[in-house]
Amino acid sequence: MVGIDRQRVRSSFHRHAAEYEAYADVQKRVVARLTDILRDESLTPAYLLDIGTGSGMLLRALHGLYPTARLAGLDLALGMCRTARGGFDDSDRVGVLAGDAERLPFRDAAFDLVVSTSTYQWLEEPVPAFMEALRVLRPGGLFCFALFGEKTLYELRSSYRQAHTAVCHTEESRTHTFHSREQVHAALTAAGFAVPRTSSELEVEQHADVPPLLRAIKRVGAGNAAPVKGRGLAERRVMLEMMDIYRREYATDGVVPATYEVIYGVCRKE
Protein backbone atom coordinates (compact mmCIF):
# COMPACT_ATOMS: atom_id res chain seq x y z
CA MET A 1 0.00 0.00 0.00
CA VAL A 2 1.10 3.52 -0.73
CA GLY A 3 2.15 5.31 2.45
CA ILE A 4 -0.53 7.63 3.79
CA ASP A 5 0.54 11.04 5.04
CA ARG A 6 -1.68 11.46 8.10
CA GLN A 7 -0.71 15.13 8.47
CA ARG A 8 -1.79 15.76 4.89
CA VAL A 9 -5.09 13.98 5.55
CA ARG A 10 -5.68 16.06 8.69
CA SER A 11 -4.85 19.35 6.95
CA SER A 12 -6.97 18.58 3.89
CA PHE A 13 -10.10 17.73 5.86
CA HIS A 14 -9.53 20.69 8.18
CA ARG A 15 -9.43 23.11 5.24
CA HIS A 16 -12.51 21.73 3.51
CA ALA A 17 -14.75 21.18 6.56
CA ALA A 18 -17.12 24.05 5.75
CA GLU A 19 -17.87 22.85 2.19
CA TYR A 20 -17.70 19.10 2.84
CA GLU A 21 -21.42 18.37 2.81
CA ALA A 22 -22.00 20.33 -0.40
CA TYR A 23 -19.94 17.73 -2.29
CA ALA A 24 -20.18 14.57 -0.15
CA ASP A 25 -23.05 12.90 -2.02
CA VAL A 26 -21.72 9.34 -1.75
CA GLN A 27 -20.86 9.87 1.91
CA LYS A 28 -24.45 11.00 2.57
CA ARG A 29 -25.80 7.80 1.02
CA VAL A 30 -23.39 5.76 3.14
CA VAL A 31 -24.62 7.51 6.29
CA ALA A 32 -28.24 6.75 5.34
CA ARG A 33 -27.40 3.10 4.66
CA LEU A 34 -25.53 2.66 7.94
CA THR A 35 -28.38 4.30 9.82
CA ASP A 36 -30.76 1.74 8.27
CA ILE A 37 -28.45 -1.08 9.36
CA LEU A 38 -28.46 0.23 12.92
CA ARG A 39 -32.22 0.66 12.89
CA ASP A 40 -32.57 -3.02 12.03
CA GLU A 41 -30.40 -3.93 15.02
CA SER A 42 -33.06 -2.51 17.41
CA LEU A 43 -30.52 -1.04 19.82
CA THR A 44 -31.04 1.23 22.82
CA PRO A 45 -27.50 2.47 23.54
CA ALA A 46 -26.83 4.71 26.50
CA TYR A 47 -23.41 5.84 25.23
CA LEU A 48 -22.18 5.82 21.64
CA LEU A 49 -19.05 6.96 19.82
CA ASP A 50 -18.72 8.10 16.19
CA ILE A 51 -15.10 7.71 15.03
CA GLY A 52 -14.15 10.06 12.21
CA THR A 53 -17.32 12.04 12.69
CA GLY A 54 -16.39 14.55 9.97
CA SER A 55 -19.00 17.29 9.65
CA GLY A 56 -21.35 15.32 11.90
CA MET A 57 -23.75 13.78 9.38
CA LEU A 58 -23.91 10.37 11.06
CA LEU A 59 -23.86 11.91 14.52
CA ARG A 60 -26.93 13.99 13.65
CA ALA A 61 -28.76 10.94 12.31
CA LEU A 62 -28.02 8.95 15.46
CA HIS A 63 -29.01 11.88 17.68
CA GLY A 64 -32.51 11.45 16.27
CA LEU A 65 -32.45 7.64 16.17
CA TYR A 66 -31.41 7.32 19.82
CA PRO A 67 -33.15 10.20 21.64
CA THR A 68 -31.92 9.23 25.12
CA ALA A 69 -28.31 8.32 24.28
CA ARG A 70 -25.26 10.41 25.04
CA LEU A 71 -23.13 10.80 21.91
CA ALA A 72 -19.43 11.43 21.42
CA GLY A 73 -17.87 12.36 18.09
CA LEU A 74 -14.15 12.20 17.35
CA ASP A 75 -12.21 13.39 14.30
CA LEU A 76 -8.57 13.89 13.37
CA ALA A 77 -9.27 17.32 11.82
CA LEU A 78 -10.07 20.22 14.13
CA GLY A 79 -12.08 21.99 11.42
CA MET A 80 -14.37 18.99 11.11
CA CYS A 81 -14.83 18.87 14.89
CA ARG A 82 -15.90 22.52 14.96
CA THR A 83 -18.33 21.99 12.07
CA ALA A 84 -19.82 18.88 13.68
CA ARG A 85 -20.24 20.54 17.07
CA GLY A 86 -21.98 23.49 15.42
CA GLY A 87 -24.84 21.19 14.50
CA PHE A 88 -25.69 20.60 18.18
CA ASP A 89 -25.70 24.03 19.75
CA ASP A 90 -28.86 23.26 21.71
CA SER A 91 -27.98 19.73 22.82
CA ASP A 92 -26.15 18.74 25.98
CA ARG A 93 -26.16 15.08 24.92
CA VAL A 94 -23.34 15.54 22.39
CA GLY A 95 -19.61 16.10 22.74
CA VAL A 96 -17.09 16.37 19.90
CA LEU A 97 -13.33 16.31 20.26
CA ALA A 98 -10.21 16.00 18.14
CA GLY A 99 -8.42 12.68 18.33
CA ASP A 100 -6.88 9.72 16.53
CA ALA A 101 -8.77 6.51 15.71
CA GLU A 102 -5.63 4.54 16.58
CA ARG A 103 -5.37 6.11 20.06
CA LEU A 104 -8.88 6.76 21.33
CA PRO A 105 -8.95 9.09 24.38
CA PHE A 106 -11.57 7.04 26.24
CA ARG A 107 -11.49 4.46 29.01
CA ASP A 108 -12.06 0.77 28.42
CA ALA A 109 -15.67 -0.40 27.95
CA ALA A 110 -17.01 3.16 27.80
CA PHE A 111 -19.56 2.71 24.98
CA ASP A 112 -22.49 0.48 24.07
CA LEU A 113 -22.14 1.34 20.37
CA VAL A 114 -19.18 2.43 18.25
CA VAL A 115 -19.79 3.60 14.67
CA SER A 116 -17.77 5.05 11.82
CA THR A 117 -18.23 6.00 8.16
CA SER A 118 -15.69 6.91 5.46
CA THR A 119 -12.77 6.93 7.88
CA TYR A 120 -10.77 3.72 8.08
CA GLN A 121 -9.62 3.87 4.45
CA TRP A 122 -7.23 6.62 5.59
CA LEU A 123 -5.28 4.11 7.70
CA GLU A 124 -2.54 1.99 6.15
CA GLU A 125 -3.33 -0.86 8.55
CA PRO A 126 -6.80 -0.99 10.17
CA VAL A 127 -6.05 -3.58 12.87
CA PRO A 128 -4.78 -1.09 15.53
CA ALA A 129 -7.85 1.11 15.04
CA PHE A 130 -10.19 -1.89 15.17
CA MET A 131 -8.49 -2.99 18.39
CA GLU A 132 -9.15 0.46 19.84
CA ALA A 133 -12.83 0.22 18.88
CA LEU A 134 -12.97 -3.17 20.61
CA ARG A 135 -11.26 -1.78 23.72
CA VAL A 136 -13.75 1.06 24.26
CA LEU A 137 -16.78 -1.19 23.72
CA ARG A 138 -18.48 -2.79 26.69
CA PRO A 139 -18.97 -6.58 26.55
CA GLY A 140 -21.87 -7.24 24.19
CA GLY A 141 -21.47 -3.83 22.55
CA LEU A 142 -21.82 -3.35 18.79
CA PHE A 143 -19.27 -2.03 16.30
CA CYS A 144 -20.80 -0.88 13.00
CA PHE A 145 -18.85 0.90 10.28
CA ALA A 146 -18.47 1.65 6.58
CA LEU A 147 -15.27 2.31 4.67
CA PHE A 148 -14.28 2.62 1.02
CA GLY A 149 -12.94 -0.58 -0.53
CA GLU A 150 -10.56 -1.62 -3.29
CA LYS A 151 -12.83 -0.83 -6.26
CA THR A 152 -13.15 2.81 -5.18
CA LEU A 153 -12.23 5.26 -7.95
CA TYR A 154 -10.81 2.42 -10.03
CA GLU A 155 -11.52 4.40 -13.21
CA LEU A 156 -9.38 7.31 -12.02
CA ARG A 157 -6.58 5.20 -10.63
CA SER A 158 -6.37 2.97 -13.70
CA SER A 159 -6.37 5.94 -16.07
CA TYR A 160 -3.62 7.64 -14.09
CA ARG A 161 -1.43 4.53 -14.04
CA GLN A 162 -1.78 4.09 -17.80
CA ALA A 163 -1.02 7.77 -18.41
CA HIS A 164 2.04 7.69 -16.16
CA THR A 165 3.43 4.67 -17.99
CA ALA A 166 2.78 6.25 -21.40
CA VAL A 167 4.40 9.59 -20.53
CA CYS A 168 7.15 8.64 -18.06
CA HIS A 169 7.83 5.06 -19.20
CA THR A 170 7.83 3.88 -15.58
CA GLU A 171 5.19 2.28 -13.38
CA GLU A 172 3.22 4.62 -11.16
CA SER A 173 3.16 3.92 -7.41
CA ARG A 174 1.60 7.02 -5.81
CA THR A 175 -2.16 6.62 -6.06
CA HIS A 176 -4.12 5.67 -2.96
CA THR A 177 -4.67 1.94 -2.41
CA PHE A 178 -7.83 0.71 -0.71
CA HIS A 179 -8.42 -2.49 1.26
CA SER A 180 -10.48 -5.41 -0.06
CA ARG A 181 -13.49 -6.80 1.82
CA GLU A 182 -11.46 -9.92 2.61
CA GLN A 183 -8.68 -7.81 4.12
CA VAL A 184 -11.16 -5.86 6.24
CA HIS A 185 -12.78 -9.07 7.47
CA ALA A 186 -9.38 -10.53 8.34
CA ALA A 187 -8.42 -7.32 10.16
CA LEU A 188 -11.55 -7.49 12.31
CA THR A 189 -10.74 -11.08 13.26
CA ALA A 190 -7.12 -10.17 14.01
CA ALA A 191 -8.32 -7.31 16.21
CA GLY A 192 -10.36 -9.72 18.33
CA PHE A 193 -13.90 -9.49 17.00
CA ALA A 194 -15.64 -12.85 16.82
CA VAL A 195 -17.77 -13.72 13.77
CA PRO A 196 -17.73 -10.29 12.08
CA ARG A 197 -20.22 -9.67 9.28
CA THR A 198 -18.95 -7.80 6.25
CA SER A 199 -20.51 -6.92 2.92
CA SER A 200 -19.82 -4.53 0.07
CA GLU A 201 -21.94 -2.36 -2.23
CA LEU A 202 -21.11 -0.12 -5.17
CA GLU A 203 -22.09 3.54 -5.40
CA VAL A 204 -21.60 5.36 -8.72
CA GLU A 205 -21.47 9.13 -9.20
CA GLN A 206 -21.81 10.84 -12.56
CA HIS A 207 -19.76 13.91 -13.48
CA ALA A 208 -19.82 16.21 -16.49
CA ASP A 209 -16.09 15.68 -17.06
CA VAL A 210 -12.88 14.61 -15.32
CA PRO A 211 -11.90 18.07 -13.96
CA PRO A 212 -15.23 18.46 -12.07
CA LEU A 213 -14.68 14.98 -10.61
CA LEU A 214 -11.21 15.93 -9.39
CA ARG A 215 -12.55 19.16 -7.88
CA ALA A 216 -15.33 17.26 -6.06
CA ILE A 217 -12.80 14.82 -4.60
CA LYS A 218 -10.62 17.69 -3.44
CA ARG A 219 -13.48 19.64 -1.89
CA VAL A 220 -14.50 16.81 0.42
CA GLY A 221 -10.90 16.78 1.64
CA ALA A 222 -10.16 13.43 0.01
CA GLY A 223 -7.29 14.54 -2.20
CA ASN A 224 -5.22 11.55 -1.06
CA ALA A 225 -7.57 9.30 -3.02
CA ALA A 226 -6.64 11.05 -6.27
CA PRO A 227 -3.28 11.17 -8.05
CA VAL A 228 -0.73 13.36 -6.32
CA LYS A 229 0.01 16.33 -8.52
CA GLY A 230 3.72 16.96 -8.90
CA ARG A 231 5.51 19.92 -10.38
CA GLY A 232 6.73 20.37 -13.91
CA LEU A 233 5.78 19.69 -17.47
CA ALA A 234 5.93 15.90 -17.19
CA GLU A 235 3.25 15.76 -14.50
CA ARG A 236 1.03 18.12 -16.47
CA ARG A 237 1.37 15.84 -19.48
CA VAL A 238 0.47 12.85 -17.30
CA MET A 239 -2.68 14.57 -16.04
CA LEU A 240 -3.79 15.57 -19.53
CA GLU A 241 -3.16 12.05 -20.81
CA MET A 242 -5.03 10.62 -17.82
CA MET A 243 -8.09 12.75 -18.63
CA ASP A 244 -8.04 11.61 -22.25
CA ILE A 245 -7.82 7.94 -21.22
CA TYR A 246 -10.59 8.37 -18.63
CA ARG A 247 -12.95 9.92 -21.19
CA ARG A 248 -12.09 7.39 -23.87
CA GLU A 249 -12.46 4.29 -21.69
CA TYR A 250 -15.28 5.23 -19.32
CA ALA A 251 -17.37 8.17 -20.57
CA THR A 252 -20.92 7.46 -21.73
CA ASP A 253 -23.27 10.01 -23.27
CA GLY A 254 -20.94 12.83 -22.32
CA VAL A 255 -20.58 12.00 -18.61
CA VAL A 256 -17.86 10.17 -16.68
CA PRO A 257 -18.63 7.73 -13.84
CA ALA A 258 -16.80 7.52 -10.52
CA THR A 259 -17.30 4.23 -8.70
CA TYR A 260 -17.05 3.80 -4.93
CA GLU A 261 -17.01 0.40 -3.24
CA VAL A 262 -18.45 0.67 0.26
CA ILE A 263 -17.55 -2.08 2.73
CA TYR A 264 -19.91 -2.43 5.69
CA GLY A 265 -18.98 -4.24 8.89
CA VAL A 266 -21.08 -5.29 11.88
CA CYS A 267 -19.64 -7.15 14.87
CA ARG A 268 -20.00 -7.49 18.61
CA LYS A 269 -17.61 -7.65 21.50
CA GLU A 270 -17.99 -10.97 23.24
PyMOL commands that set and color helices and strands:
alter all, ss='L'
color gray80, all
select helices_A, chain A and resi 6-15+20-23+25-41+57-65+78-86+120-122+127-136+154-168+181-191+210-219+223-225+233-250
alter helices_A, ss='H'
color red, helices_A
select strands_A, chain A and resi 47-51+70-75+94-98+111-117+137-148+194-207+256-268
alter strands_A, ss='S'
color yellow, strands_A
deselect
rebuild
show_as cartoon
